[in-house]
């Protein structure tokens, strides 16, 4: 995956968070599942027509023996191309209840408008 290096031997593998992309009337919404992740562990970047979200979840210290381990740890990354009508100057991101929502507004001129038919 671009932007995420190969893990060192014994390290957790890089993973891609689950995501939904919604096309609304005035914006594109990208929702990523990142339960237990702090906003300081996430980087959201946009450039060259792409949205790139990446970060790392550190393995927590444990005092007992781990009998089962299915939660994601290590580096994660999500990358997607943005439509040409994206207003990349006004992108916002919000992390609530483990869901990172990135809002990419549509450029004013690109919004569909209804044309009245005369005759």
NORZIHU-V769806 format. One record per residue. N is the residue number from 0. BURIAL is b if it has 24 or more other ideal C-beta (glycine too) atoms within 12 Angstrom, else e. Layout:
N;BURIAL / N;BURIAL
This chain:
0;e / 1;e / 2;e / 3;b / 4;e / 5;e / 6;e / 7;e / 8;e / 9;e / 10;e / 11;e / 12;e / 13;b / 14;b / 15;b / 16;b / 17;e / 18;b / 19;e / 20;e / 21;e / 22;e / 23;e / 24;e / 25;e / 26;b / 27;b / 28;b / 29;b / 30;b / 31;b / 32;e / 33;b / 34;e / 35;e / 36;b / 37;e / 38;e / 39;e / 40;e / 41;b / 42;b / 43;b / 44;e / 45;b / 46;e / 47;e / 48;e / 49;b / 50;b / 51;b / 52;b / 53;b / 54;b / 55;b / 56;b / 57;e / 58;e / 59;e / 60;e / 61;e / 62;e / 63;e / 64;e / 65;e / 66;e / 67;e / 68;e / 69;e / 70;e / 71;b / 72;b / 73;b / 74;b / 75;b / 76;b / 77;b / 78;b / 79;b / 80;e / 81;b / 82;e / 83;e / 84;e / 85;b / 86;e / 87;b / 88;e / 89;e / 90;b / 91;e / 92;b / 93;e / 94;b / 95;e / 96;e / 97;e / 98;b / 99;b / 100;b / 101;b / 102;b / 103;b / 104;b / 105;b / 106;e / 107;e / 108;e / 109;e / 110;e / 111;e / 112;e / 113;e / 114;e / 115;e / 116;e / 117;e / 118;e
